[in-house]
Amino acid sequence: DQQVKQNSPSLSVQEGRISILNCDYTNSMFDYFLWYKKYPAEGPTFLISISSIKDKNEDGRFTVFLNKSAKHLSLHIVPSQPGDSAVYFCAASGGGADGLTFGKGTHLIIQP
Amino acid sequence: NAGVTQTPKFRILKIGQSMTLQCTQDMNHNYMYWYRQDPGMGLKLIYYSVGAGITDKGEVPNGYNVSRSTTEDFPLRLELAAPSQTSVYFCASRGRTPLHFGNGTRLTVT
């Protein structure tokens, strides 16, 4: 049973426009959420995170929104750039030592 | 600063062979993890360790073993390789920071 779901396997966005990646979770014990970015033949790299006590966190072009009642978070990238083309993983933690639970990823393609 | 280093980058095994995937980190992190990623899937936790001498099973531990004799190293052992273990394996570590990943080992079992 998937506890973290990314229902869009891929997303195509024009350069300069906004990219919105979505993620849903089912486990109410999750209290910390992260987005990782992954290029081919590399490991995932941390992008941005949000604690359950917040509903928004911003870092430059990247903003993560959390809607706890809907168990939904989204990553906004504005403006989208060609270097943003990658697979984005949503991940969640319940605060324990047993790492993160990951979604299946969304492949973002930025078109010129 | 190398971060998390995984070796080898690629490996092809025959069914029934054994091998050890190496992982070392130079950030003095206590927590270390092994994940596997199958095509089109997210990362699944195999084993983790909260410090030297302590290991615990994750979501998909069957067919694997780990040890943690030092803070820096966290090798993953496959004793009898099976085609179902064809995957990309990622090692990660953390202190008070988000998980920091290595670049992975791509393993094919035929």
gemmi code that builds the backbone of each chain (N, CA, C; Angstrom):
import gemmi

chains = {
    "A": [
        ("ASP", (0.849, -1.195, 0.000), (0.000, 0.000, 0.000), (0.884, 1.244, 0.000)),
        ("GLN", (0.742, 2.043, -1.047), (1.588, 3.222, -1.160), (1.166, 4.285, -0.174)),
        ("GLN", (2.075, 4.735, 0.648), (1.780, 5.778, 1.616), (2.053, 7.174, 1.060)),
        ("VAL", (2.886, 7.253, 0.037), (3.181, 8.529, -0.623), (2.936, 8.321, -2.115)),
        ("LYS", (2.047, 9.135, -2.671), (1.641, 8.917, -4.052), (1.921, 10.139, -4.915)),
        ("GLN", (2.571, 9.903, -6.028), (2.730, 10.927, -7.055), (2.047, 10.378, -8.285)),
        ("ASN", (0.887, 10.894, -8.592), (0.037, 10.293, -9.603), (0.374, 10.685, -11.028)),
        ("SER", (1.269, 11.648, -11.202), (1.665, 12.037, -12.554), (3.067, 11.519, -12.823)),
        ("PRO", (3.199, 10.494, -13.680), (4.545, 9.980, -13.966), (5.407, 10.998, -14.714)),
        ("SER", (4.748, 11.872, -15.493), (5.531, 12.865, -16.223), (4.735, 14.150, -16.381)),
        ("LEU", (5.476, 15.239, -16.608), (4.862, 16.561, -16.747), (5.734, 17.375, -17.693)),
        ("SER", (5.119, 17.987, -18.686), (5.850, 18.802, -19.649), (5.419, 20.256, -19.505)),
        ("VAL", (6.390, 21.171, -19.358), (6.105, 22.587, -19.116), (7.024, 23.430, -19.992)),
        ("GLN", (6.486, 24.528, -20.479), (7.334, 25.417, -21.278), (8.268, 26.234, -20.402)),
        ("GLU", (9.451, 26.475, -20.919), (10.429, 27.304, -20.213), (9.811, 28.653, -19.864)),
        ("GLY", (10.053, 29.084, -18.635), (9.539, 30.371, -18.177), (8.184, 30.297, -17.493)),
        ("ARG", (7.454, 29.201, -17.701), (6.143, 29.046, -17.066), (6.288, 28.379, -15.694)),
        ("ILE", (5.171, 28.223, -15.002), (5.197, 27.586, -13.691), (5.056, 26.075, -13.827)),
        ("SER", (5.861, 25.336, -13.064), (5.713, 23.878, -12.949), (5.100, 23.586, -11.597)),
        ("ILE", (4.072, 22.742, -11.584), (3.427, 22.348, -10.334), (3.433, 20.828, -10.251)),
        ("LEU", (4.136, 20.313, -9.243), (4.204, 18.872, -9.023), (3.425, 18.541, -7.766)),
        ("ASN", (2.615, 17.489, -7.838), (1.713, 17.159, -6.741), (2.090, 15.847, -6.054)),
        ("CYS", (1.686, 15.767, -4.791), (2.000, 14.596, -3.975), (0.906, 14.427, -2.929)),
        ("ASP", (0.426, 13.208, -2.747), (-0.562, 12.906, -1.713), (-0.005, 11.853, -0.765)),
        ("TYR", (-0.413, 11.906, 0.479), (0.038, 10.901, 1.436), (-1.141, 10.380, 2.246)),
        ("THR", (-0.970, 9.192, 2.810), (-2.074, 8.566, 3.542), (-1.779, 8.423, 5.033)),
        ("ASN", (-0.511, 8.444, 5.424), (-0.142, 8.183, 6.815), (-0.221, 9.475, 7.634)),
        ("SER", (-1.120, 9.522, 8.607), (-1.300, 10.727, 9.426), (-0.115, 10.988, 10.352)),
        ("MET", (0.758, 10.003, 10.510), (1.918, 10.174, 11.391), (3.055, 10.939, 10.716)),
        ("PHE", (2.979, 11.116, 9.410), (4.017, 11.888, 8.726), (3.962, 13.340, 9.184)),
        ("ASP", (5.141, 13.894, 9.557), (5.143, 15.280, 10.009), (6.246, 16.106, 9.353)),
        ("TYR", (6.935, 15.537, 8.398), (8.009, 16.256, 7.725), (8.048, 15.752, 6.295)),
        ("PHE", (8.081, 16.698, 5.353), (7.963, 16.344, 3.947), (9.090, 17.006, 3.158)),
        ("LEU", (9.580, 16.264, 2.171), (10.732, 16.747, 1.415), (10.515, 16.501, -0.073)),
        ("TRP", (11.203, 17.289, -0.868), (11.287, 17.054, -2.304), (12.751, 16.848, -2.667)),
        ("TYR", (12.985, 15.789, -3.456), (14.309, 15.504, -3.973), (14.258, 15.587, -5.493)),
        ("LYS", (15.386, 15.959, -6.070), (15.531, 16.066, -7.520), (16.582, 15.066, -7.946)),
        ("LYS", (16.331, 14.373, -9.066), (17.274, 13.361, -9.496), (17.545, 13.470, -10.994)),
        ("TYR", (18.832, 13.608, -11.320), (19.271, 13.549, -12.702), (19.692, 12.115, -13.021)),
        ("PRO", (19.679, 11.721, -14.307), (20.109, 10.368, -14.680), (21.523, 10.071, -14.206)),
        ("ALA", (21.730, 8.848, -13.748), (23.041, 8.353, -13.314), (23.601, 9.093, -12.099)),
        ("GLU", (22.733, 9.817, -11.391), (23.147, 10.461, -10.142), (22.195, 10.071, -9.027)),
        ("GLY", (22.629, 10.296, -7.777), (21.725, 10.074, -6.665), (20.772, 11.243, -6.497)),
        ("PRO", (19.655, 11.021, -5.788), (18.733, 12.132, -5.516), (19.434, 13.200, -4.688)),
        ("THR", (19.097, 14.464, -4.944), (19.631, 15.569, -4.150), (18.477, 16.335, -3.513)),
        ("PHE", (18.667, 16.740, -2.285), (17.645, 17.446, -1.531), (17.350, 18.797, -2.167)),
        ("LEU", (16.048, 19.117, -2.248), (15.644, 20.370, -2.866), (15.033, 21.323, -1.838)),
        ("ILE", (13.984, 20.882, -1.177), (13.271, 21.738, -0.241), (12.432, 20.868, 0.670)),
        ("SER", (12.127, 21.362, 1.867), (11.328, 20.581, 2.809), (10.311, 21.477, 3.502)),
        ("ILE", (9.376, 20.831, 4.209), (8.399, 21.567, 4.988), (7.981, 20.727, 6.187)),
        ("SER", (7.873, 21.379, 7.312), (7.381, 20.727, 8.521), (5.863, 20.826, 8.560)),
        ("SER", (5.221, 19.903, 9.273), (3.760, 19.897, 9.335), (3.190, 21.088, 10.099)),
        ("ILE", (4.035, 21.856, 10.783), (3.528, 23.032, 11.502), (3.413, 24.244, 10.586)),
        ("LYS", (3.902, 24.079, 9.344), (3.823, 25.168, 8.375), (2.920, 24.763, 7.219)),
        ("ASP", (2.468, 25.752, 6.435), (1.728, 25.411, 5.227), (2.433, 25.896, 3.962)),
        ("LYS", (3.580, 26.556, 4.131), (4.321, 27.042, 2.967), (5.781, 27.211, 3.344)),
        ("ASN", (6.656, 26.864, 2.409), (8.074, 27.141, 2.572), (8.639, 27.506, 1.207)),
        ("GLU", (9.428, 28.572, 1.188), (9.909, 29.115, -0.069), (11.436, 29.171, -0.066)),
        ("ASP", (12.033, 28.842, -1.209), (13.481, 28.941, -1.357), (13.766, 29.298, -2.813)),
        ("GLY", (13.949, 30.603, -3.043), (14.220, 31.047, -4.405), (13.060, 30.762, -5.333)),
        ("ARG", (13.317, 30.021, -6.400), (12.262, 29.713, -7.380), (11.353, 28.579, -6.923)),
        ("PHE", (11.669, 27.944, -5.817), (10.945, 26.752, -5.362), (10.100, 27.064, -4.126)),
        ("THR", (8.824, 26.657, -4.197), (7.919, 26.818, -3.070), (7.177, 25.509, -2.863)),
        ("VAL", (7.110, 25.066, -1.614), (6.328, 23.875, -1.295), (5.135, 24.305, -0.448)),
        ("PHE", (3.959, 23.800, -0.807), (2.716, 24.059, -0.078), (2.234, 22.768, 0.547)),
        ("LEU", (1.756, 22.854, 1.799), (1.239, 21.684, 2.497), (-0.197, 21.941, 2.939)),
        ("ASN", (-1.083, 21.028, 2.572), (-2.476, 21.062, 3.006), (-2.716, 19.814, 3.843)),
        ("LYS", (-2.610, 19.968, 5.180), (-2.677, 18.787, 6.055), (-4.060, 18.139, 6.034)),
        ("SER", (-5.078, 18.931, 5.950), (-6.431, 18.348, 5.995), (-6.684, 17.477, 4.774)),
        ("ALA", (-6.094, 17.853, 3.640), (-6.246, 17.076, 2.412), (-5.137, 16.044, 2.246)),
        ("LYS", (-4.148, 16.065, 3.142), (-2.964, 15.200, 3.026), (-2.344, 15.355, 1.628)),
        ("HIS", (-2.075, 16.599, 1.295), (-1.592, 16.922, -0.045), (-0.493, 17.965, 0.039)),
        ("LEU", (0.563, 17.771, -0.752), (1.553, 18.824, -0.887), (1.896, 19.013, -2.358)),
        ("SER", (2.402, 20.205, -2.650), (2.768, 20.498, -4.024), (4.058, 21.302, -4.042)),
        ("LEU", (4.780, 21.146, -5.127), (6.016, 21.885, -5.359), (5.790, 22.788, -6.567)),
        ("HIS", (6.039, 24.078, -6.376), (5.913, 25.040, -7.457), (7.299, 25.531, -7.848)),
        ("ILE", (7.558, 25.559, -9.139), (8.834, 26.072, -9.643), (8.516, 27.221, -10.593)),
        ("VAL", (8.976, 28.422, -10.215), (8.692, 29.599, -11.027), (9.924, 30.505, -11.110)),
        ("PRO", (10.387, 30.909, -12.293), (10.001, 30.338, -13.577), (10.763, 29.044, -13.836)),
        ("SER", (10.191, 28.168, -14.635), (10.861, 26.911, -14.953), (12.013, 27.159, -15.923)),
        ("GLN", (13.105, 26.429, -15.684), (14.300, 26.575, -16.511), (14.705, 25.208, -17.070)),
        ("PRO", (15.462, 25.181, -18.162), (15.844, 23.886, -18.759), (16.556, 22.957, -17.776)),
        ("GLY", (17.371, 23.514, -16.872), (18.067, 22.694, -15.877), (17.159, 22.058, -14.859)),
        ("ASP", (15.886, 22.456, -14.855), (14.932, 21.846, -13.932), (14.433, 20.500, -14.446)),
        ("SER", (14.730, 20.154, -15.673), (14.320, 18.865, -16.228), (15.009, 17.749, -15.451)),
        ("ALA", (14.212, 16.927, -14.778), (14.730, 15.887, -13.884), (13.535, 15.095, -13.370)),
        ("VAL", (13.812, 14.057, -12.594), (12.754, 13.353, -11.873), (12.679, 13.926, -10.459)),
        ("TYR", (11.464, 14.247, -10.027), (11.253, 14.813, -8.699), (10.535, 13.802, -7.811)),
        ("PHE", (11.140, 13.527, -6.658), (10.548, 12.591, -5.706), (10.013, 13.355, -4.504)),
        ("CYS", (8.808, 13.028, -4.134), (8.216, 13.493, -2.893), (8.547, 12.449, -1.822)),
        ("ALA", (8.881, 12.894, -0.614), (9.227, 11.967, 0.462), (8.634, 12.466, 1.774)),
        ("ALA", (8.403, 11.543, 2.685), (7.799, 11.907, 3.959), (8.442, 11.133, 5.094)),
        ("SER", (8.398, 11.738, 6.281), (8.988, 11.118, 7.469), (8.049, 11.297, 8.653)),
        ("GLY", (8.023, 10.263, 9.530), (7.263, 10.363, 10.761), (8.150, 10.717, 11.941)),
        ("GLY", (9.395, 11.080, 11.672), (10.310, 11.487, 12.720), (11.159, 10.361, 13.290)),
        ("GLY", (10.921, 9.139, 12.832), (11.711, 8.017, 13.326), (13.047, 7.903, 12.624)),
        ("ALA", (13.828, 6.907, 13.042), (15.159, 6.726, 12.457), (15.118, 5.971, 11.137)),
        ("ASP", (13.934, 5.438, 10.786), (13.868, 4.541, 9.638), (13.689, 5.264, 8.315)),
        ("GLY", (14.356, 6.403, 8.168), (14.475, 7.030, 6.865), (13.193, 7.649, 6.355)),
        ("LEU", (13.124, 7.765, 5.049), (12.025, 8.424, 4.376), (11.218, 7.427, 3.562)),
        ("THR", (9.930, 7.741, 3.378), (9.062, 7.003, 2.474), (8.911, 7.841, 1.208)),
        ("PHE", (9.213, 7.226, 0.070), (9.247, 7.972, -1.190), (8.052, 7.656, -2.078)),
        ("GLY", (7.647, 8.653, -2.874), (6.731, 8.412, -3.972), (7.488, 7.853, -5.165)),
        ("LYS", (6.742, 7.565, -6.242), (7.357, 6.950, -7.423), (8.079, 7.953, -8.316)),
        ("GLY", (7.849, 9.233, -8.076), (8.547, 10.250, -8.852), (7.728, 10.791, -10.004)),
        ("THR", (8.011, 12.041, -10.371), (7.426, 12.690, -11.545), (8.569, 13.198, -12.411)),
        ("HIS", (8.549, 12.794, -13.687), (9.583, 13.242, -14.608), (9.147, 14.579, -15.200)),
        ("LEU", (9.831, 15.640, -14.822), (9.526, 16.987, -15.319), (10.390, 17.283, -16.535)),
        ("ILE", (9.725, 17.683, -17.605), (10.429, 18.032, -18.839), (10.144, 19.492, -19.148)),
        ("ILE", (11.194, 20.302, -19.203), (11.033, 21.722, -19.518), (11.364, 21.917, -20.996)),
        ("GLN", (10.356, 22.383, -21.725), (10.525, 22.547, -23.173), (10.910, 23.983, -23.510)),
        ("PRO", (11.862, 24.159, -24.440), (12.291, 25.522, -24.795), (11.202, 26.271, -25.564)),
    ],
    "B": [
        ("ASN", (35.401, 17.536, -0.240), (34.480, 16.762, 0.600), (33.700, 15.795, -0.271)),
        ("ALA", (33.964, 14.467, -0.149), (33.393, 13.500, -1.072), (31.931, 13.218, -0.779)),
        ("GLY", (31.485, 13.319, 0.467), (30.097, 13.014, 0.790), (29.903, 11.519, 0.960)),
        ("VAL", (28.978, 10.945, 0.174), (28.700, 9.514, 0.204), (29.254, 8.892, -1.071)),
        ("THR", (30.138, 7.911, -0.908), (30.774, 7.270, -2.049), (30.359, 5.814, -2.134)),
        ("GLN", (29.875, 5.417, -3.317), (29.451, 4.036, -3.543), (30.321, 3.388, -4.618)),
        ("THR", (30.717, 2.159, -4.356), (31.436, 1.374, -5.365), (30.908, -0.053, -5.360)),
        ("PRO", (30.874, -0.740, -6.538), (31.194, -0.180, -7.845), (30.025, 0.636, -8.397)),
        ("LYS", (30.195, 1.268, -9.528), (29.100, 1.998, -10.190), (28.178, 1.039, -10.937)),
        ("PHE", (28.764, 0.002, -11.519), (28.006, -0.982, -12.288), (28.520, -2.374, -11.943)),
        ("ARG", (27.625, -3.361, -12.031), (28.063, -4.739, -11.833), (27.038, -5.670, -12.470)),
        ("ILE", (27.550, -6.713, -13.128), (26.688, -7.770, -13.652), (27.027, -9.049, -12.898)),
        ("LEU", (26.020, -9.683, -12.329), (26.202, -10.919, -11.570), (25.440, -12.052, -12.227)),
        ("LYS", (25.955, -13.255, -12.080), (25.174, -14.419, -12.477), (24.328, -14.861, -11.280)),
        ("ILE", (23.222, -15.512, -11.588), (22.336, -16.028, -10.541), (23.149, -16.920, -9.589)),
        ("GLY", (22.976, -16.682, -8.300), (23.650, -17.480, -7.288), (24.982, -16.927, -6.813)),
        ("GLN", (25.533, -15.960, -7.554), (26.792, -15.346, -7.114), (26.530, -14.410, -5.934)),
        ("SER", (27.618, -14.032, -5.271), (27.490, -13.101, -4.160), (28.358, -11.877, -4.425)),
        ("MET", (28.018, -10.778, -3.756), (28.849, -9.580, -3.870), (28.522, -8.627, -2.726)),
        ("THR", (29.430, -7.690, -2.530), (29.221, -6.646, -1.529), (29.244, -5.292, -2.201)),
        ("LEU", (28.199, -4.514, -1.962), (28.165, -3.134, -2.420), (28.740, -2.267, -1.293)),
        ("GLN", (29.730, -1.465, -1.684), (30.417, -0.658, -0.678), (29.807, 0.736, -0.579)),
        ("CYS", (29.777, 1.264, 0.632), (29.296, 2.626, 0.878), (30.127, 3.224, 1.999)),
        ("THR", (30.652, 4.405, 1.767), (31.405, 5.102, 2.797), (31.044, 6.578, 2.772)),
        ("GLN", (30.984, 7.180, 3.967), (30.677, 8.618, 4.040), (31.701, 9.301, 4.941)),
        ("ASP", (31.999, 10.547, 4.593), (33.034, 11.285, 5.330), (32.449, 12.482, 6.072)),
        ("MET", (31.160, 12.423, 6.396), (30.490, 13.543, 7.071), (30.230, 13.261, 8.547)),
        ("ASN", (30.742, 12.129, 9.025), (30.569, 11.738, 10.423), (29.087, 11.599, 10.808)),
        ("HIS", (28.286, 11.154, 9.840), (26.867, 10.959, 10.109), (26.634, 9.660, 10.862)),
        ("ASN", (25.729, 9.671, 11.830), (25.401, 8.441, 12.550), (24.450, 7.546, 11.747)),
        ("TYR", (23.501, 8.177, 11.048), (22.467, 7.409, 10.366), (22.882, 7.092, 8.927)),
        ("MET", (22.759, 5.806, 8.559), (23.038, 5.402, 7.183), (21.945, 4.456, 6.705)),
        ("TYR", (21.717, 4.480, 5.373), (20.585, 3.773, 4.790), (20.976, 3.136, 3.458)),
        ("TRP", (20.309, 2.017, 3.146), (20.371, 1.446, 1.815), (18.960, 1.399, 1.229)),
        ("TYR", (18.839, 1.961, 0.017), (17.591, 1.925, -0.730), (17.839, 1.216, -2.058)),
        ("ARG", (16.773, 0.685, -2.631), (16.812, 0.208, -3.996), (15.723, 0.915, -4.787)),
        ("GLN", (16.045, 1.167, -6.070), (15.059, 1.797, -6.939), (14.888, 0.948, -8.179)),
        ("ASP", (13.665, 0.434, -8.365), (13.323, -0.317, -9.559), (12.718, 0.645, -10.581)),
        ("PRO", (12.774, 0.300, -11.884), (12.277, 1.215, -12.932), (10.851, 1.670, -12.669)),
        ("GLY", (10.637, 2.981, -12.737), (9.291, 3.528, -12.561), (8.778, 3.499, -11.136)),
        ("MET", (9.644, 3.167, -10.216), (9.221, 3.054, -8.820), (10.001, 4.028, -7.958)),
        ("GLY", (9.474, 4.248, -6.771), (10.201, 5.058, -5.809), (11.307, 4.258, -5.151)),
        ("LEU", (11.984, 4.882, -4.217), (13.055, 4.208, -3.491), (12.461, 3.426, -2.324)),
        ("LYS", (12.907, 2.190, -2.178), (12.422, 1.351, -1.074), (13.577, 1.037, -0.134)),
        ("LEU", (13.316, 1.128, 1.156), (14.349, 0.968, 2.173), (14.664, -0.502, 2.406)),
        ("ILE", (15.943, -0.855, 2.321), (16.375, -2.239, 2.522), (16.817, -2.442, 3.976)),
        ("TYR", (17.794, -1.675, 4.404), (18.317, -1.721, 5.772), (18.749, -0.315, 6.170)),
        ("TYR", (18.827, -0.107, 7.490), (19.363, 1.146, 7.964), (20.158, 0.922, 9.252)),
        ("SER", (20.914, 1.969, 9.626), (21.746, 1.871, 10.827), (21.758, 3.230, 11.518)),
        ("VAL", (21.608, 3.219, 12.839), (21.606, 4.482, 13.597), (22.955, 4.746, 14.238)),
        ("GLY", (23.906, 3.848, 14.020), (25.250, 4.048, 14.539), (26.047, 2.771, 14.412)),
        ("ALA", (27.340, 2.869, 14.663), (28.216, 1.702, 14.553), (27.716, 0.582, 15.453)),
        ("GLY", (27.628, -0.611, 14.901), (27.195, -1.781, 15.640), (25.701, -2.004, 15.707)),
        ("ILE", (24.915, -1.080, 15.112), (23.448, -1.164, 15.187), (22.868, -1.137, 13.776)),
        ("THR", (22.117, -2.181, 13.425), (21.441, -2.201, 12.125), (20.005, -2.676, 12.313)),
        ("ASP", (19.162, -2.337, 11.351), (17.760, -2.756, 11.439), (17.184, -2.894, 10.049)),
        ("LYS", (16.150, -3.759, 9.928), (15.543, -4.035, 8.638), (14.623, -2.902, 8.221)),
        ("GLY", (14.583, -2.702, 6.895), (13.638, -1.760, 6.325), (12.471, -2.508, 5.718)),
        ("GLU", (11.940, -1.968, 4.621), (10.751, -2.518, 3.987), (11.027, -3.799, 3.197)),
        ("VAL", (12.214, -3.905, 2.565), (12.510, -5.018, 1.658), (13.869, -5.649, 1.973)),
        ("PRO", (14.053, -6.254, 3.155), (15.377, -6.736, 3.551), (15.750, -8.131, 3.036)),
        ("ASN", (14.763, -8.900, 2.533), (15.035, -10.293, 2.191), (16.063, -10.414, 1.079)),
        ("GLY", (17.070, -11.278, 1.304), (18.117, -11.504, 0.323), (19.344, -10.633, 0.534)),
        ("TYR", (19.302, -9.795, 1.563), (20.401, -8.860, 1.828), (20.866, -8.970, 3.280)),
        ("ASN", (22.130, -8.576, 3.489), (22.662, -8.431, 4.840), (23.522, -7.188, 4.901)),
        ("VAL", (23.628, -6.613, 6.092), (24.459, -5.428, 6.272), (25.279, -5.583, 7.546)),
        ("SER", (26.293, -4.734, 7.646), (27.075, -4.625, 8.867), (27.486, -3.169, 9.022)),
        ("ARG", (27.766, -2.761, 10.241), (28.203, -1.364, 10.484), (29.265, -1.405, 11.582)),
        ("SER", (30.492, -1.706, 11.170), (31.578, -1.813, 12.146), (32.207, -0.456, 12.442)),
        ("THR", (32.054, 0.511, 11.538), (32.585, 1.856, 11.751), (31.507, 2.876, 11.412)),
        ("THR", (31.698, 4.120, 11.848), (30.749, 5.181, 11.509), (30.730, 5.435, 10.008)),
        ("GLU", (31.887, 5.287, 9.352), (32.017, 5.681, 7.953), (31.430, 4.674, 6.968)),
        ("ASP", (31.491, 3.379, 7.278), (31.205, 2.366, 6.276), (29.923, 1.588, 6.575)),
        ("PHE", (29.186, 1.300, 5.506), (27.923, 0.558, 5.651), (27.753, -0.324, 4.426)),
        ("PRO", (28.467, -1.471, 4.358), (28.376, -2.332, 3.181), (27.087, -3.149, 3.153)),
        ("LEU", (26.626, -3.424, 1.927), (25.421, -4.241, 1.701), (25.845, -5.517, 1.003)),
        ("ARG", (25.454, -6.652, 1.565), (25.878, -7.945, 1.050), (24.713, -8.676, 0.412)),
        ("LEU", (24.939, -9.186, -0.824), (23.998, -10.092, -1.484), (24.655, -11.468, -1.482)),
        ("GLU", (24.016, -12.449, -0.845), (24.636, -13.764, -0.708), (24.360, -14.660, -1.910)),
        ("LEU", (23.132, -14.732, -2.363), (22.744, -15.586, -3.492), (21.927, -14.721, -4.453)),
        ("ALA", (22.611, -14.122, -5.423), (21.939, -13.146, -6.274), (20.798, -13.788, -7.072)),
        ("ALA", (19.696, -13.044, -7.168), (18.523, -13.488, -7.924), (18.131, -12.382, -8.904)),
        ("PRO", (17.479, -12.742, -10.020), (17.067, -11.719, -10.997), (16.223, -10.607, -10.382)),
        ("SER", (15.458, -10.935, -9.331), (14.624, -9.918, -8.672), (15.456, -8.841, -7.978)),
        ("GLN", (16.751, -9.079, -7.833), (17.620, -8.086, -7.193), (18.268, -7.147, -8.213)),
        ("THR", (17.922, -7.309, -9.481), (18.333, -6.337, -10.494), (17.683, -5.004, -10.164)),
        ("SER", (18.518, -3.985, -9.943), (18.001, -2.703, -9.481), (19.139, -1.701, -9.422)),
        ("VAL", (18.811, -0.479, -9.069), (19.822, 0.528, -8.746), (19.798, 0.723, -7.237)),
        ("TYR", (20.948, 0.604, -6.616), (21.053, 0.664, -5.166), (21.679, 1.995, -4.744)),
        ("PHE", (21.006, 2.662, -3.826), (21.496, 3.939, -3.314), (21.775, 3.832, -1.832)),
        ("CYS", (22.932, 4.317, -1.444), (23.287, 4.467, -0.041), (23.102, 5.929, 0.332)),
        ("ALA", (22.686, 6.179, 1.563), (22.465, 7.550, 2.017), (22.864, 7.683, 3.470)),
        ("SER", (23.147, 8.902, 3.881), (23.465, 9.146, 5.287), (22.853, 10.470, 5.722)),
        ("ARG", (22.719, 10.638, 7.038), (22.260, 11.927, 7.537), (22.735, 12.126, 8.969)),
        ("GLY", (22.860, 13.402, 9.312), (23.064, 13.787, 10.688), (21.794, 14.503, 11.101)),
        ("ARG", (21.884, 15.838, 11.293), (20.689, 16.645, 11.540), (20.172, 17.258, 10.237)),
        ("THR", (20.630, 16.729, 9.135), (20.306, 17.272, 7.818), (19.438, 16.267, 7.063)),
        ("PRO", (18.819, 16.685, 5.951), (18.109, 15.703, 5.124), (19.066, 14.634, 4.593)),
        ("LEU", (18.500, 13.528, 4.163), (19.297, 12.439, 3.619), (20.183, 12.923, 2.483)),
        ("HIS", (21.453, 12.483, 2.535), (22.422, 12.804, 1.494), (22.774, 11.494, 0.806)),
        ("PHE", (22.564, 11.430, -0.525), (22.701, 10.184, -1.259), (24.014, 10.078, -2.016)),
        ("GLY", (24.476, 8.828, -2.198), (25.531, 8.545, -3.153), (24.950, 8.467, -4.555)),
        ("ASN", (25.820, 8.214, -5.534), (25.386, 8.193, -6.933), (24.892, 6.832, -7.406)),
        ("GLY", (24.866, 5.846, -6.538), (24.213, 4.596, -6.870), (25.128, 3.540, -7.460)),
        ("THR", (24.678, 2.281, -7.331), (25.294, 1.124, -7.982), (24.207, 0.449, -8.812)),
        ("ARG", (24.464, 0.337, -10.123), (23.495, -0.336, -10.996), (23.873, -1.809, -11.083)),
        ("LEU", (23.006, -2.676, -10.570), (23.278, -4.107, -10.513), (22.322, -4.863, -11.428)),
        ("THR", (22.890, -5.732, -12.261), (22.093, -6.602, -13.128), (22.419, -8.047, -12.774)),
        ("VAL", (21.389, -8.860, -12.524), (21.562, -10.276, -12.222), (20.939, -11.083, -13.350)),
        ("THR", (21.767, -11.904, -14.036), (21.256, -12.670, -15.190), (21.523, -14.170, -15.015)),
    ],
}
model = gemmi.Model(1)
for chain_id, residues in chains.items():
    chain = gemmi.Chain(chain_id)
    for i, (resn, *xyz) in enumerate(residues, 1):
        res = gemmi.Residue()
        res.name, res.seqid = resn, gemmi.SeqId(i, " ")
        for name, pos in zip(("N", "CA", "C"), xyz):
            atom = gemmi.Atom()
            atom.name, atom.element = name, gemmi.Element(name[0])
            atom.pos, atom.b_iso = gemmi.Position(*pos), 0.0
            res.add_atom(atom)
        chain.add_residue(res)
    model.add_chain(chain)
structure = gemmi.Structure()
structure.add_model(model)
structure.setup_entities()
